[in-house]
Amino acid sequence: MDEVANYNRERWKALNAADALFTRPQLELDIRSAGLQADPHQRLGDIRGLKVLFLGGGGGKQSVAFGLLGADVTVADLSPEQLEGDRSAAERHGLAVRTVEADMRDLSVFAADSFDIVDQPYSINLVPDCREVFRQVAAVLRPGGWYRVVIANPFGMGVRQRDWNDGGYSISEAYIDGARLTWDDQEWVYDRGLKADVPKPVEYRQTLGRVLNGLIDLGFRVEHFSETIDIHPDVNGEPGTWDHYVAFVPPWFSILARLEN
Ligand SMILES: C[S@@+](CC[C@H](N)C(=O)[O-])C[C@H]1O[C@@H](n2cnc3c(N)ncnc32)[C@H](O)[C@@H]1O
């Protein structure tokens, strides 16, 4: 395991110990809410019986929705604590889920063409080069299969809520591929008051050129793009609050692509 992987393993262990906001499994889903969550833009069709890989997707927040809709779900994640979240969410809903400890940059544990869908919640910016991951995804995905990946808005990385400045949020970091960025976690991540010794986030900028060309070069066709995942922008809100900030700086982009035959 290299330094990048080690750092993340330790960080996610500490985040779980702190019961941080984004480590909590979803324990109350039903078929309707599962459908809205799994396929918000209604592109995937009937997923019953499809083999779905959640990549860097541990924590039990996303996998259970696909399980409820009848998919055959595997979660691959570096963190044993995060994978435990998927097992408890599955158990709570009476579902089966396969969990595999793996680095997203090495999916050789899976057979070629073995998944119909690879769904990657926000995690790709935790490694320096997204193209390494795309190559692995293309290998395990069957031709015609779907890949959904959430990336950090590369123009917004490094811009913080507190950077409101006379009518705008200031950009102070250069737009460089693979640049390593670090900052303090938002306070609301620790809304249960247990923040102790959690290593800071360390993430890597992936420019849009690298992301889109990385997908295109491997034969992916982009089918849908969204920049409004899990946010409630409020352009009239108080400057420096999260809802106001995201009205100016959408934090994440979601790309849905299909591997051509
Ligand atoms: C933000 S979470 C994504 C899923 C989470 N349930 C959510 O709600 O967003 C990021 C995940 O990436 C995992 N991770 C970090 N580095 C990884 C790597 N190199 N390979 C696989 N998983 C990794 C972490 O353990 C963590 O579970």
The ligand as an ORCA input file, in Angstrom:
! r2SCAN-3c Opt
* xyz 0 1
  C     -16.665     10.385      0.397
  S     -16.539      8.619      0.595
  C     -17.616      8.051     -0.678
  C     -18.759      7.232     -0.202
  C     -19.566      7.782      0.937
  N     -20.523      6.784      1.342
  C     -20.323      9.081      0.623
  O     -21.387      9.240      1.112
  O     -19.864      9.940     -0.097
  C     -14.915      8.281     -0.026
  C     -14.542      6.816      0.098
  O     -13.339      6.579     -0.662
  C     -12.615      5.562      0.018
  N     -11.228      5.576     -0.508
  C     -10.269      6.501     -0.310
  N      -9.184      6.201     -1.028
  C      -9.449      5.051     -1.701
  C      -8.725      4.232     -2.613
  N      -7.491      4.547     -2.992
  N      -9.318      3.130     -3.100
  C     -10.581      2.785     -2.710
  N     -11.316      3.526     -1.856
  C     -10.771      4.654     -1.356
  C     -12.776      5.937      1.470
  O     -12.467      4.870      2.324
  C     -14.240      6.366      1.505
  O     -15.077      5.289      1.814
*
